[in-house]
Amino acid sequence: MHGTLTLADGTSFSGESFGAPLATTGEVVFNTSMVGYQEILTDPSYYGQIVVLTYPLVGNYGINREDMEARHPFVRGLIVGEACARPSHWRSAETLAAFLAEHGIPGLQGVDTRALVRHLRAHGTLTGTVSPVGAPAAAPPAREDPVAAVTTPTPYVLPGPGPRVAVLDLGVKRGILRALRSLGCEVHVLPAATPAGEILRLKPAGVVISNGPGDPAALTGPVATVAHLLGRVPFFGICLGHQLLALALGGRTYKLPFGHRGANHPVREEATGRVYITSQNHGYAVDAASLGGTGLRVTHRNLNDGTVEGLEHRNLPAFSVQYHPEAAPGPEDSAYLFRRFFGLLTEEAQKSA
């Protein structure tokens, strides 16, 4: 079936349907990663979005059950140049098309993704509708709280012999949980609406605020939770958690023109000048000019556009990064940040001993 992606400015791109029937509307974003389409599809931070993958062939190693970053995919639609119908990999359990159909996600292939991405880079992120040629546009989705849609409904524990870490799940990727468990941590994953008092009653050695979808400034509840936790327990914010750290201390965030999504973004560590290649997925950034009086200093910057990529508090045991140190998909340059957090837990435990 022939289909069309129609953007909010009236521009359209045509292709062939695969996956579920064509009928969806969402914010259209693009990711430049060469691999990792399964991790991208199952990253909760993409909730409600139509994702354009710039790599020309997608689906060539199929879908497996080991590399899921969440319990199911969260994208609203997928746009690719070519979807591979005959994947080749020993772990492959099904095709990309079958996976999308299973979860009700429409896909469009044969699209000129280079032209589409150039349009988004020039005009910014736009809402788009995927529909069959000649069909009426799909109705826009009802307004909803994206974090409430992706967070765990109930707390759960991943056992470990080491320090107890509470993870506030705003849309956490399994890669983050794996990284913490690899250090031996006992990980308590909590719903996004969990109040600070309830978190502290667990007596965690530290708290991680996860990645997740949506506008950080709209998350007044989690922002208040972070503000209450700071100074009481060591803190590590990742992506959305990084933005909430800034907001909790009086900083501001803003929407980027087309966001940062890919596995090859260069980030400079300010203290050393070292450059890390990072995995990123965010549409908002912290306003560096708003950090005066917050007690925060910028630790990392994006070399492509100078945006803030890392923060640390001058006096409190708290730091954050805008990118994904678990990097699924992506390079492992920034795995040291989890070891840094683990070291912070040890230091704070020794101080209170």
PyMOL commands that set and color helices and strands:
alter all, ss='L'
color gray80, all
select helices_A, chain A and resi 37-41+44-46+96-102+113-123+146-150+174-182+196-201+216-218+220-229+240-248+288-290+336-352
alter helices_A, ss='H'
color red, helices_A
select strands_A, chain A and resi 2-7+12-19+24-31+49-53+57-58+77-79+82-83+106-109+126-132+156-158+164-169+186-191+206-209+235-238+253-269+275-286+296-302+308-313+318-321
alter strands_A, ss='S'
color yellow, strands_A
deselect
rebuild
show_as cartoon
